[in-house]
Amino acid sequence: MTAPTAPRATLTGPQLEALVYAANGLTSSQIAHRIGCTAAAVNLRIRYAAYSLGASSRTHAVALALASGLISADEIRPAKR
């Protein structure tokens, strides 16, 4: 008998997009500029994603999204210096 698995969180496309950018180290303002919305809208998307994932912070939400396979490691690119 196998252990039951936790249900996978369902995130919207915009929530996942914001988390991917956050995983790449972008600030809310930088994400907003790239996707054409306000920083407040980005923060809201990340906050809802964090709530759906059971995360306590933005960083925790990214970690949980990576651990659960919602975000692939291939989507994270090294920062350009």
BAVEX-764435 format. One record per atom (N, C-alpha, C): residue in three letters; x, y, z. Coordinates in steps of 0.2 Angstrom, whole numbers, padded with zeros to 4 digits, always signed. Layout:
<pamis>
AlaXYZ
...
</pamis>
This chain:
<pamis>
Met+0004-0006+0000
Met+0000+0000+0000
Met+0004+0006+0000
Thr+0003+0011-0004
Thr+0007+0017-0005
Thr+0004+0023-0001
Ala+0008+0027+0002
Ala+0005+0033+0005
Ala+0001+0038+0001
Pro-0004+0040+0003
Pro-0008+0045-0001
Pro-0004+0051-0002
Thr-0005+0054-0008
Thr-0001+0060-0010
Thr-0006+0066-0009
Ala-0003+0072-0007
Ala-0007+0078-0007
Ala-0009+0080-0013
Pro-0015+0083-0013
Pro-0018+0085-0020
Pro-0014+0091-0023
Arg-0013+0091-0029
Arg-0008+0096-0032
Arg-0012+0102-0033
Ala-0009+0107-0031
Ala-0012+0114-0031
Ala-0013+0116-0038
Thr-0019+0119-0039
Thr-0020+0122-0046
Thr-0019+0130-0046
Leu-0014+0132-0050
Leu-0013+0139-0051
Leu-0015+0141-0058
Thr-0017+0147-0058
Thr-0018+0150-0065
Thr-0012+0152-0069
Gly-0013+0153-0075
Gly-0007+0154-0079
Gly-0003+0160-0077
Pro-0007+0166-0076
Pro-0004+0172-0073
Pro+0000+0171-0066
Gln-0003+0166-0062
Gln+0001+0165-0056
Gln+0007+0161-0057
Leu+0007+0156-0061
Leu+0013+0152-0063
Leu+0018+0157-0066
Glu+0016+0161-0071
Glu+0020+0166-0074
Glu+0024+0170-0069
Ala+0020+0173-0065
Ala+0024+0177-0060
Ala+0028+0173-0055
Leu+0027+0167-0054
Leu+0031+0163-0050
Leu+0038+0161-0053
Val+0037+0160-0060
Val+0043+0158-0064
Val+0048+0164-0064
Tyr+0045+0170-0065
Tyr+0049+0176-0065
Tyr+0052+0177-0058
Ala+0048+0176-0053
Ala+0051+0177-0046
Ala+0056+0172-0045
Ala+0056+0166-0047
Ala+0061+0161-0047
Ala+0067+0163-0050
Asn+0067+0167-0055
Asn+0072+0169-0059
Asn+0075+0176-0055
Gly+0073+0178-0050
Gly+0075+0183-0046
Gly+0073+0190-0047
Leu+0068+0191-0052
Leu+0065+0197-0053
Leu+0061+0200-0048
Thr+0061+0206-0047
Thr+0057+0210-0042
Thr+0050+0210-0045
Ser+0045+0212-0041
Ser+0038+0213-0043
Ser+0038+0219-0048
Ser+0041+0224-0047
Ser+0041+0229-0052
Ser+0044+0227-0059
Gln+0049+0223-0059
Gln+0052+0220-0065
Gln+0048+0215-0069
Ile+0044+0211-0065
Ile+0039+0206-0067
Ile+0034+0210-0070
Ala+0031+0215-0067
Ala+0026+0220-0070
Ala+0027+0223-0076
His+0033+0225-0077
His+0036+0228-0083
His+0036+0223-0089
Arg+0038+0217-0087
Arg+0038+0212-0093
Arg+0031+0210-0095
Ile+0027+0209-0090
Ile+0020+0206-0092
Ile+0015+0211-0093
Gly+0016+0218-0092
Gly+0012+0223-0093
Gly+0006+0224-0088
Cys+0008+0224-0082
Cys+0003+0225-0077
Cys+0006+0229-0071
Thr+0003+0230-0066
Thr+0006+0234-0060
Thr+0010+0229-0055
Ala+0014+0232-0051
Ala+0018+0228-0046
Ala+0013+0225-0041
Ala+0008+0229-0040
Ala+0002+0227-0035
Ala-0001+0221-0038
Ala-0002+0221-0044
Ala-0006+0215-0047
Ala-0001+0209-0047
Val+0005+0210-0048
Val+0010+0204-0048
Val+0010+0202-0040
Asn+0011+0206-0036
Asn+0011+0204-0029
Asn+0004+0200-0027
Leu-0001+0202-0030
Leu-0008+0199-0028
Leu-0007+0192-0031
Arg-0005+0191-0037
Arg-0004+0184-0041
Arg+0000+0180-0037
Ile+0006+0182-0034
Ile+0010+0178-0030
Ile+0007+0177-0024
Arg+0004+0181-0021
Arg+0000+0180-0014
Arg-0005+0174-0015
Tyr-0009+0175-0020
Tyr-0014+0169-0021
Tyr-0011+0163-0023
Ala-0005+0163-0027
Ala-0002+0157-0028
Ala+0001+0154-0022
Ala+0004+0158-0017
Ala+0007+0156-0011
Ala+0001+0153-0007
Tyr-0004+0156-0006
Tyr-0010+0153-0003
Tyr-0012+0146-0005
Ser-0013+0146-0012
Ser-0015+0139-0015
Ser-0010+0134-0013
Leu-0003+0136-0013
Leu+0002+0131-0012
Leu+0003+0129-0004
Gly+0000+0133+0000
Gly+0001+0133+0007
Gly+0008+0136+0009
Ala+0010+0141+0006
Ala+0017+0144+0007
Ala+0016+0150+0012
Ser+0021+0151+0015
Ser+0021+0157+0020
Ser+0025+0163+0017
Ser+0028+0162+0011
Ser+0031+0168+0008
Ser+0032+0167+0001
Arg+0034+0172-0002
Arg+0036+0172-0009
Arg+0041+0166-0011
Thr+0046+0166-0007
Thr+0052+0162-0008
Thr+0049+0154-0007
His+0045+0154-0002
His+0042+0147+0000
His+0038+0145-0006
Ala+0034+0149-0009
Ala+0030+0148-0014
Ala+0034+0145-0020
Val+0039+0149-0022
Val+0044+0146-0027
Val+0046+0139-0026
Ala+0049+0138-0020
Ala+0052+0132-0018
Ala+0046+0126-0018
Leu+0040+0128-0016
Leu+0035+0123-0016
Leu+0033+0121-0024
Ala+0033+0126-0028
Ala+0031+0126-0035
Ala+0036+0121-0038
Leu+0043+0122-0037
Leu+0048+0118-0039
Leu+0048+0111-0037
Ala+0047+0110-0030
Ala+0046+0104-0028
Ala+0041+0100-0030
Ser+0035+0103-0032
Ser+0029+0099-0034
Ser+0029+0098-0042
Gly+0034+0101-0045
Gly+0034+0101-0052
Gly+0030+0106-0056
Leu+0027+0111-0053
Leu+0023+0116-0056
Leu+0028+0120-0060
Ile+0034+0121-0057
Ile+0039+0125-0061
Ile+0045+0120-0062
Ser+0047+0120-0068
Ser+0053+0116-0070
Ser+0060+0119-0069
Ala+0065+0116-0067
Ala+0071+0119-0066
Ala+0074+0122-0072
Asp+0071+0119-0078
Asp+0073+0122-0085
Asp+0071+0129-0086
Glu+0066+0131-0082
Glu+0063+0138-0083
Glu+0067+0143-0079
Ile+0072+0141-0075
Ile+0076+0145-0071
Ile+0082+0146-0075
Arg+0084+0152-0076
Arg+0090+0154-0080
Arg+0095+0158-0076
Pro+0101+0157-0076
Pro+0106+0161-0072
Pro+0105+0168-0074
Ala+0106+0172-0069
Ala+0106+0179-0069
Ala+0111+0182-0074
Lys+0110+0187-0078
Lys+0115+0190-0082
Lys+0119+0195-0078
Arg+0125+0195-0078
Arg+0129+0200-0074
Arg+0132+0205-0078
</pamis>
